[in-house]
Amino acid sequence: MKLILTCEHAGNEIPETYAKHFNNKAILESHRGYDLGALDLFQYLKPLSDASYFSTTSRLLVELNRSLFSKQLFSEFSNGLSKSEKSEILETYYFPHRTEIEYKIAEYVKNKQQVLHLSIHSFTPNLNGEERKGDIGLLYDSRQKNEQEFSKQLKAKLLQENPNLNVRFNYPYLGKADGFTTFLRKQFPRNYLGIEIEVNQKLVFKNRLNSELKQTIFKSLNCSI
């Protein structure tokens, strides 16, 4: 099995060309600007991977984890840009990230190798006044039995390492919702497993994920691949 590791929301950088449209630094530094702690976990897990990719461009410029038809592709800060500016953003930031990963998966699949794609994310513990209860979310398409089995196995390993963890399936989002893994499942109906790992940002301090949790995820993943 080949492990591909990605992190679509690794940073909150805004290219200088578009900086004038993003004057609200507080939002850029919040969970809306990027996934706090996700890059830290990604880098920690990187030694386990056969290929790894991340983007530090803020999701508020363009959302790499949404399809081209999504209303969330551009945020309220970038949606008012001209068609040519949006096209330039897509050509510079969106397509290069997604296409390179797609090509690497195609290379492995062509050689009849099984691909496990783990997309690393984090989620805010409170959204719209509602507390989100869970430490780790494993997002997969429940119609894909291989993804379901892998997620069950990984959860079991995580709880074996730390029985106190609250590990939930398809939480706080559904794995079959619009996202990069959903797109890739359609491109590669065979030999591809797309799992999103979501960690609760309550376990993140100064953009660093709790060290014990990182070790737990590393050990559990190492036993599962």
N, C-alpha and C positions, 0 to 999 in steps of 0.2 A: 504493500500500500504506500502511495506517495502522499505526503502531507503538504498541503499548500496553506500557508498562513497569510491572512490579510487583515488590514486595519484601515477601514475607510474614513474614520473620523479621528485620526491620530493627533490633529492639531487645529489651531484656530487662526492660521495665517491668512491674511488678505493681501493679495498682490498690490503693489503700490498704485498700479493703474486704476484700481477700483476702491482705493482706501477712502476716498471722499464720500462714498456711499455708506460707510460703516463707522459712524462717529460714536456709536454706543458701545464703548469698551466693556461695560458691565455684561452686556448680552454675549459678546464674543468670548468672555471669560467664563460664562455660565455653561450649563449642560446643553444649551442651544447652539453654542459655538463649536463645541467638540465633545468627545467622550472622555471625560476625565479619568485618568488611570489606564485607559485602554492601550495606549502606546507602551506604557511600562510593562503591562502583562504581555503584550505582543513581543517585546524585546526579550523578556524572560523565557518565553516559550520558543523563541526563534531557533535555538540549537536543535530542537526536535524536528524542524521542518526541512523539506527538500527544496522548497522555494518560498519566498516571503515578499510581501509587497505592502506598503503603507502610503498614506497621503496625509500631509499636514496642512493642506488647504482647508479652510473652514467649510463646513457643510452649509453655512449661510450664504456662501458664494454660489456653490452648486452642490447638490446632494448626490454623492457618488453611489449611495445605496438605494436609489430610486430609478425607475425606468424613465425613458424619455417622455412618456405620456403623462407622468405623474404631475399633479399640481404642486407637489412639494419639491420638484426638481430645483426651482429657484425660490429663494425666500422673499419676504417682503422688501428686503434690502436690495436684492438683485433682480427682482421680477420686472422692475420698471426700466431696466436697461434696454437699449435698442436691439433689434434682431441680430445685427452684425456683431454687437458686443457679446450677446449670449452665444452666438455661434463660435466666436473666438474662445470663450470660456470652455465650451464643450470640447473644442478641438485641442485645447491646451491642457485641460485638467481632467475632464470626464472620460473621454475616449481612451487616452493613453493608459490610464490606470486599469480600466476595465478590459481593454483589448489585450494588454500584455498578459493578464491573468488568464483570459480566455484562450489565448494561444498556447500558454504553458499547459493548461488542462488538455487541450486538443492533442498536444504532443504526447502526453502520457497515455491518453485514451487510445490514440492511434497505435501505441505499442502494447495495447491490451493490459494496461496497468490500472489498478483501482485507485481512484483519487479521493482523498478526504480533504475537503476544503473547510477550514475553520475561520470564520470571520469574527474578529474580536471587537466587542462593544462594551459599553457601560450604560447604566440608566440611573436617572435621578431618583432618589428615594421618596420624593414627594412631588406629585404632579397634580396641578389644579386643586390643591388642598387635600388630596387623597394620598395616604401612605401606601407605598408599595412594599409588600411583605415578601421578602425572598432575598437570599444572598447571591445565588447564581441562577440564571435562566438558560436553559438549553433549548434553542429554537430549531425546529425541523418540520418537515412536511409529513404529517401523520399518514399520508397515503403512500409514503415511501418506506417500506418495511425495513430496508437496510439502514436508513437514517434513524428510524425508531429504535431498532436494536442497538445501534451504536450509542445512542443517547442513553438508553437504559443501562448499558454496560458502563458508560462513563459516570453516570450518576451513582451507580453502585460502588465504583472505585472511589469517588469523591467522599461518599459517606463512610466508606471503609477507613479512609485516611482521617476524616473528621466527622463523627456521627452528629455533631451539633449543627452542621451546615443545613440551611434550608435551600435545597435544590429543587427547582420547579421546571416542568416541561412547558414550552411555548408560553413563557411568561417573562417579561410583561407584554410581549407581542407575540403574534402568531407567526410561526416559521414559514407558512405558505402565503403570507401577505407580500405585497410588492416589495422586492428587494433584490440585491445582486444574486444571492443564492437561488432565488426563485427564477430569475432570468437564466441562470446557468443550468438549472435542472432541465429546462426546455431545450437548451443547446446540446446537452449531454444526457440523454435519457438512460444511458447505461454507464456503468463504471464511475459514477460521480455521486458523492455524498456531500451535501452542503449543510453545515451546522453553524449556527450563530451562537457564540458564547456571550452572554450578557452578565456583567457583574454589577452589583449594587454600589453606587458611588458613596454610600455611607461608610464603605470600607476603604475609601481613598482619602489620603491626606497629602496635600501639596503635590497633587498629580501623581502620587505613588500609591499603588495598591498595597494593601496589607501584605507583609512579607510571608507570613504563614500561609495565607490563602494562595499566594503565587506558588509556593512550594507544593501545596496540596494539589493544585491544578496541574502542575508540571508532572508530579509523580503519577497522578491518576491518568493523565493523557499518555504518559510514557508506557504505562501498562496496557493501554487500550489500543494502541496502534501497532 
